[in-house]
Amino acid sequence: MVNIALTGACGKMGRVIADIVSTRDDCRISAGIDLIGEQYSDFPVVKSVYDLTEKPDVIIDFSHPSALESLLDYCKINNVPIVVATTGYTDEQIVQIKAAAEQIPVFFTFNMSLGINLLVDLAKRATKVLGDQFDIEIVEKHHNLKKDAPSGTAIMIAEAINDELDNKMKYVYDRHSVRKPREKNEIGMHAIRGGTIVGDHDIIFAGRDEVITLSHSAGSKQVFAVGSVNAAVYLSKCEKGLYQMSDLLSDAQ
């Protein structure tokens, strides 16, 4: 039985994760961490990771980027693995996450969905075949409360594609002030915010007289919650290092 401490326990994602874990027999939520401190289930909820009364086997973080430093410090001091599932990190914070993986097991990906990670793999394969003959644009859509743009998932997709193209591409986030033809070494990034869209991502490969579009649409937050719980159970058995969804999927094969 894997004991999970859940940060952001009182938020929407935290409650979804708690509900999913309650249906499994290989893990349990031993404690929640949230500034609100509302206890809504059979596990205690504390305001700080340092208020935990027992050491968890792993932490799932679905809270806020501002909580990252204290969480990483706690995990390094107590040798606790952590699944970092929050979005909106700065480049400096991503460096901190990767540095922590030199001491503890860290699972970090911009998107916990199995389908999204398959989409990334398909995009890499398409890029290998199409090379620089097609222009590439990424369009992401999310609900009107999402603060960061473009989404971390869109950045993850762009970086995977760019890696296949020897990192020679540049990202263009806004074209309204650019009065010139599109350059060949561009990956366009477009963010749409509206309604209650959970998360849609389209990768457009536009060539001469043909267009190929790879798409993924998330119908609910459960797809991310299920992925994070699977990651936590997997990570609880890992040695120090940086892990992502491809590692979990490879281990399952």
Contacts in CASP RR format, 6 or more apart in sequence:
PFRMAT RR
TARGET T0000
AUTHOR 0000-0000-0000
METHOD contacts of the structure
MODEL  1
MVNIALTGACGKMGRVIADIVSTRDDCRISAGIDLIGEQYSDFPVVKSVY
DLTEKPDVIIDFSHPSALESLLDYCKINNVPIVVATTGYTDEQIVQIKAA
AEQIPVFFTFNMSLGINLLVDLAKRATKVLGDQFDIEIVEKHHNLKKDAP
SGTAIMIAEAINDELDNKMKYVYDRHSVRKPREKNEIGMHAIRGGTIVGD
HDIIFAGRDEVITLSHSAGSKQVFAVGSVNAAVYLSKCEKGLYQMSDLLS
DAQ
1 25 0 8 1.000
1 26 0 8 1.000
1 27 0 8 1.000
1 28 0 8 1.000
2 26 0 8 1.000
2 27 0 8 1.000
2 28 0 8 1.000
2 57 0 8 1.000
2 58 0 8 1.000
2 232 0 8 1.000
2 233 0 8 1.000
2 236 0 8 1.000
3 27 0 8 1.000
3 28 0 8 1.000
3 30 0 8 1.000
3 54 0 8 1.000
3 56 0 8 1.000
3 57 0 8 1.000
3 58 0 8 1.000
4 21 0 8 1.000
4 27 0 8 1.000
4 28 0 8 1.000
4 29 0 8 1.000
4 30 0 8 1.000
4 56 0 8 1.000
4 57 0 8 1.000
4 58 0 8 1.000
4 59 0 8 1.000
4 60 0 8 1.000
4 229 0 8 1.000
4 232 0 8 1.000
5 29 0 8 1.000
5 30 0 8 1.000
5 31 0 8 1.000
5 32 0 8 1.000
5 33 0 8 1.000
5 49 0 8 1.000
5 52 0 8 1.000
5 56 0 8 1.000
5 58 0 8 1.000
5 59 0 8 1.000
5 60 0 8 1.000
5 80 0 8 1.000
6 14 0 8 1.000
6 17 0 8 1.000
6 18 0 8 1.000
6 29 0 8 1.000
6 31 0 8 1.000
6 32 0 8 1.000
6 33 0 8 1.000
6 59 0 8 1.000
6 60 0 8 1.000
6 62 0 8 1.000
7 32 0 8 1.000
7 33 0 8 1.000
7 34 0 8 1.000
7 49 0 8 1.000
7 59 0 8 1.000
7 60 0 8 1.000
7 61 0 8 1.000
7 62 0 8 1.000
7 63 0 8 1.000
7 67 0 8 1.000
7 71 0 8 1.000
8 14 0 8 1.000
8 32 0 8 1.000
8 33 0 8 1.000
8 34 0 8 1.000
8 61 0 8 1.000
8 62 0 8 1.000
8 63 0 8 1.000
8 64 0 8 1.000
9 15 0 8 1.000
9 18 0 8 1.000
9 29 0 8 1.000
9 32 0 8 1.000
9 33 0 8 1.000
9 34 0 8 1.000
9 37 0 8 1.000
9 45 0 8 1.000
10 34 0 8 1.000
10 36 0 8 1.000
10 37 0 8 1.000
10 38 0 8 1.000
10 40 0 8 1.000
10 45 0 8 1.000
11 34 0 8 1.000
11 36 0 8 1.000
11 62 0 8 1.000
12 221 0 8 1.000
13 62 0 8 1.000
13 85 0 8 1.000
13 221 0 8 1.000
13 224 0 8 1.000
13 225 0 8 1.000
14 62 0 8 1.000
14 225 0 8 1.000
15 40 0 8 1.000
16 221 0 8 1.000
16 222 0 8 1.000
16 225 0 8 1.000
17 29 0 8 1.000
17 60 0 8 1.000
17 62 0 8 1.000
17 225 0 8 1.000
17 228 0 8 1.000
17 229 0 8 1.000
18 29 0 8 1.000
18 40 0 8 1.000
18 41 0 8 1.000
18 43 0 8 1.000
20 222 0 8 1.000
20 225 0 8 1.000
20 226 0 8 1.000
20 229 0 8 1.000
21 27 0 8 1.000
21 28 0 8 1.000
21 29 0 8 1.000
21 229 0 8 1.000
22 29 0 8 1.000
22 41 0 8 1.000
24 229 0 8 1.000
26 233 0 8 1.000
27 229 0 8 1.000
27 232 0 8 1.000
27 233 0 8 1.000
28 43 0 8 1.000
29 41 0 8 1.000
29 43 0 8 1.000
30 43 0 8 1.000
30 54 0 8 1.000
30 56 0 8 1.000
31 43 0 8 1.000
31 44 0 8 1.000
31 45 0 8 1.000
31 46 0 8 1.000
31 52 0 8 1.000
31 53 0 8 1.000
31 54 0 8 1.000
31 56 0 8 1.000
32 43 0 8 1.000
32 44 0 8 1.000
32 45 0 8 1.000
32 46 0 8 1.000
33 45 0 8 1.000
33 46 0 8 1.000
33 47 0 8 1.000
33 48 0 8 1.000
33 49 0 8 1.000
33 51 0 8 1.000
33 52 0 8 1.000
33 63 0 8 1.000
34 45 0 8 1.000
34 47 0 8 1.000
34 63 0 8 1.000
35 47 0 8 1.000
36 45 0 8 1.000
37 45 0 8 1.000
37 46 0 8 1.000
37 47 0 8 1.000
38 45 0 8 1.000
39 45 0 8 1.000
44 53 0 8 1.000
46 52 0 8 1.000
48 70 0 8 1.000
49 59 0 8 1.000
49 70 0 8 1.000
49 71 0 8 1.000
49 74 0 8 1.000
50 70 0 8 1.000
50 74 0 8 1.000
55 78 0 8 1.000
55 80 0 8 1.000
56 80 0 8 1.000
57 80 0 8 1.000
57 81 0 8 1.000
57 236 0 8 1.000
58 80 0 8 1.000
58 81 0 8 1.000
58 82 0 8 1.000
58 83 0 8 1.000
58 232 0 8 1.000
58 233 0 8 1.000
58 235 0 8 1.000
58 236 0 8 1.000
59 71 0 8 1.000
59 75 0 8 1.000
59 80 0 8 1.000
59 81 0 8 1.000
59 82 0 8 1.000
59 83 0 8 1.000
60 82 0 8 1.000
60 83 0 8 1.000
60 85 0 8 1.000
60 228 0 8 1.000
60 229 0 8 1.000
60 231 0 8 1.000
60 232 0 8 1.000
61 67 0 8 1.000
61 68 0 8 1.000
61 71 0 8 1.000
61 82 0 8 1.000
61 83 0 8 1.000
61 84 0 8 1.000
61 85 0 8 1.000
61 86 0 8 1.000
62 85 0 8 1.000
62 86 0 8 1.000
62 228 0 8 1.000
63 86 0 8 1.000
64 86 0 8 1.000
65 86 0 8 1.000
65 88 0 8 1.000
65 89 0 8 1.000
65 90 0 8 1.000
65 93 0 8 1.000
67 86 0 8 1.000
68 84 0 8 1.000
68 86 0 8 1.000
68 89 0 8 1.000
68 93 0 8 1.000
68 96 0 8 1.000
68 97 0 8 1.000
69 96 0 8 1.000
71 82 0 8 1.000
72 82 0 8 1.000
72 96 0 8 1.000
72 97 0 8 1.000
72 100 0 8 1.000
74 80 0 8 1.000
75 81 0 8 1.000
75 82 0 8 1.000
75 100 0 8 1.000
75 104 0 8 1.000
76 100 0 8 1.000
76 103 0 8 1.000
76 104 0 8 1.000
79 103 0 8 1.000
79 104 0 8 1.000
80 104 0 8 1.000
81 104 0 8 1.000
81 105 0 8 1.000
81 106 0 8 1.000
81 107 0 8 1.000
81 232 0 8 1.000
81 235 0 8 1.000
81 236 0 8 1.000
81 238 0 8 1.000
82 100 0 8 1.000
82 104 0 8 1.000
82 105 0 8 1.000
82 106 0 8 1.000
82 107 0 8 1.000
82 235 0 8 1.000
83 107 0 8 1.000
83 228 0 8 1.000
83 231 0 8 1.000
83 232 0 8 1.000
83 235 0 8 1.000
84 97 0 8 1.000
84 106 0 8 1.000
84 107 0 8 1.000
84 108 0 8 1.000
85 109 0 8 1.000
85 112 0 8 1.000
85 224 0 8 1.000
85 228 0 8 1.000
85 231 0 8 1.000
87 110 0 8 1.000
87 148 0 8 1.000
87 151 0 8 1.000
87 152 0 8 1.000
87 153 0 8 1.000
88 147 0 8 1.000
88 148 0 8 1.000
88 152 0 8 1.000
89 97 0 8 1.000
97 106 0 8 1.000
97 108 0 8 1.000
97 242 0 8 1.000
98 106 0 8 1.000
98 108 0 8 1.000
98 242 0 8 1.000
100 106 0 8 1.000
101 108 0 8 1.000
101 240 0 8 1.000
101 241 0 8 1.000
101 242 0 8 1.000
102 240 0 8 1.000
102 241 0 8 1.000
103 240 0 8 1.000
104 240 0 8 1.000
104 241 0 8 1.000
105 235 0 8 1.000
105 238 0 8 1.000
105 239 0 8 1.000
105 240 0 8 1.000
105 241 0 8 1.000
105 243 0 8 1.000
106 235 0 8 1.000
106 241 0 8 1.000
106 242 0 8 1.000
106 243 0 8 1.000
107 231 0 8 1.000
107 232 0 8 1.000
107 234 0 8 1.000
107 235 0 8 1.000
107 243 0 8 1.000
107 244 0 8 1.000
107 248 0 8 1.000
108 242 0 8 1.000
108 243 0 8 1.000
108 244 0 8 1.000
109 117 0 8 1.000
109 156 0 8 1.000
109 244 0 8 1.000
109 245 0 8 1.000
110 151 0 8 1.000
110 152 0 8 1.000
110 153 0 8 1.000
110 155 0 8 1.000
110 156 0 8 1.000
111 117 0 8 1.000
111 152 0 8 1.000
111 153 0 8 1.000
111 156 0 8 1.000
111 224 0 8 1.000
111 245 0 8 1.000
112 223 0 8 1.000
112 224 0 8 1.000
112 225 0 8 1.000
112 226 0 8 1.000
112 227 0 8 1.000
112 228 0 8 1.000
112 231 0 8 1.000
112 245 0 8 1.000
113 216 0 8 1.000
113 218 0 8 1.000
113 223 0 8 1.000
113 224 0 8 1.000
113 227 0 8 1.000
114 223 0 8 1.000
114 226 0 8 1.000
114 227 0 8 1.000
114 245 0 8 1.000
114 249 0 8 1.000
115 216 0 8 1.000
115 223 0 8 1.000
116 153 0 8 1.000
116 201 0 8 1.000
116 216 0 8 1.000
116 218 0 8 1.000
117 245 0 8 1.000
117 246 0 8 1.000
117 249 0 8 1.000
119 157 0 8 1.000
119 201 0 8 1.000
119 203 0 8 1.000
119 214 0 8 1.000
119 215 0 8 1.000
119 216 0 8 1.000
120 156 0 8 1.000
120 157 0 8 1.000
120 160 0 8 1.000
121 246 0 8 1.000
122 214 0 8 1.000
123 157 0 8 1.000
123 160 0 8 1.000
123 161 0 8 1.000
123 203 0 8 1.000
123 214 0 8 1.000
124 160 0 8 1.000
124 161 0 8 1.000
124 163 0 8 1.000
124 164 0 8 1.000
126 203 0 8 1.000
126 205 0 8 1.000
126 212 0 8 1.000
126 214 0 8 1.000
127 136 0 8 1.000
127 161 0 8 1.000
127 164 0 8 1.000
127 165 0 8 1.000
128 164 0 8 1.000
130 205 0 8 1.000
130 212 0 8 1.000
131 164 0 8 1.000
131 165 0 8 1.000
132 165 0 8 1.000
132 184 0 8 1.000
132 185 0 8 1.000
133 207 0 8 1.000
133 208 0 8 1.000
134 205 0 8 1.000
134 206 0 8 1.000
134 207 0 8 1.000
134 212 0 8 1.000
135 182 0 8 1.000
135 184 0 8 1.000
135 186 0 8 1.000
135 205 0 8 1.000
135 206 0 8 1.000
135 207 0 8 1.000
136 161 0 8 1.000
136 169 0 8 1.000
136 186 0 8 1.000
136 187 0 8 1.000
136 188 0 8 1.000
136 203 0 8 1.000
136 204 0 8 1.000
136 205 0 8 1.000
136 206 0 8 1.000
137 187 0 8 1.000
137 188 0 8 1.000
137 189 0 8 1.000
137 190 0 8 1.000
137 203 0 8 1.000
137 204 0 8 1.000
137 206 0 8 1.000
138 150 0 8 1.000
138 154 0 8 1.000
138 157 0 8 1.000
138 158 0 8 1.000
138 187 0 8 1.000
138 188 0 8 1.000
138 189 0 8 1.000
138 190 0 8 1.000
138 201 0 8 1.000
138 202 0 8 1.000
138 203 0 8 1.000
138 204 0 8 1.000
139 190 0 8 1.000
139 192 0 8 1.000
139 201 0 8 1.000
139 202 0 8 1.000
139 204 0 8 1.000
140 150 0 8 1.000
140 151 0 8 1.000
140 153 0 8 1.000
140 154 0 8 1.000
140 189 0 8 1.000
140 190 0 8 1.000
140 191 0 8 1.000
140 192 0 8 1.000
140 199 0 8 1.000
140 200 0 8 1.000
140 201 0 8 1.000
140 202 0 8 1.000
141 191 0 8 1.000
141 192 0 8 1.000
141 193 0 8 1.000
141 194 0 8 1.000
141 197 0 8 1.000
141 199 0 8 1.000
141 200 0 8 1.000
141 201 0 8 1.000
142 151 0 8 1.000
142 191 0 8 1.000
142 192 0 8 1.000
142 193 0 8 1.000
142 194 0 8 1.000
142 197 0 8 1.000
142 198 0 8 1.000
142 199 0 8 1.000
142 200 0 8 1.000
143 193 0 8 1.000
143 194 0 8 1.000
143 195 0 8 1.000
143 196 0 8 1.000
143 197 0 8 1.000
143 198 0 8 1.000
143 199 0 8 1.000
144 193 0 8 1.000
144 194 0 8 1.000
144 195 0 8 1.000
144 196 0 8 1.000
146 193 0 8 1.000
149 191 0 8 1.000
149 193 0 8 1.000
150 173 0 8 1.000
150 189 0 8 1.000
150 190 0 8 1.000
150 191 0 8 1.000
151 191 0 8 1.000
151 199 0 8 1.000
151 201 0 8 1.000
153 199 0 8 1.000
153 201 0 8 1.000
154 189 0 8 1.000
154 191 0 8 1.000
154 201 0 8 1.000
155 189 0 8 1.000
157 201 0 8 1.000
157 203 0 8 1.000
158 169 0 8 1.000
158 171 0 8 1.000
158 187 0 8 1.000
158 189 0 8 1.000
161 169 0 8 1.000
161 187 0 8 1.000
161 203 0 8 1.000
162 168 0 8 1.000
162 169 0 8 1.000
162 187 0 8 1.000
168 185 0 8 1.000
169 185 0 8 1.000
169 186 0 8 1.000
169 187 0 8 1.000
170 183 0 8 1.000
170 185 0 8 1.000
170 186 0 8 1.000
170 187 0 8 1.000
171 186 0 8 1.000
171 187 0 8 1.000
171 188 0 8 1.000
171 189 0 8 1.000
172 178 0 8 1.000
172 186 0 8 1.000
172 187 0 8 1.000
172 188 0 8 1.000
172 189 0 8 1.000
173 188 0 8 1.000
173 189 0 8 1.000
173 190 0 8 1.000
198 218 0 8 1.000
198 219 0 8 1.000
198 220 0 8 1.000
198 221 0 8 1.000
199 217 0 8 1.000
199 218 0 8 1.000
199 219 0 8 1.000
200 215 0 8 1.000
200 216 0 8 1.000
200 217 0 8 1.000
200 218 0 8 1.000
201 215 0 8 1.000
201 216 0 8 1.000
202 213 0 8 1.000
202 214 0 8 1.000
202 215 0 8 1.000
203 213 0 8 1.000
203 214 0 8 1.000
203 215 0 8 1.000
204 211 0 8 1.000
204 212 0 8 1.000
204 213 0 8 1.000
205 211 0 8 1.000
205 212 0 8 1.000
205 213 0 8 1.000
205 214 0 8 1.000
218 224 0 8 1.000
227 245 0 8 1.000
230 248 0 8 1.000
231 243 0 8 1.000
231 245 0 8 1.000
231 248 0 8 1.000
234 243 0 8 1.000
234 247 0 8 1.000
234 248 0 8 1.000
234 251 0 8 1.000
235 243 0 8 1.000
END
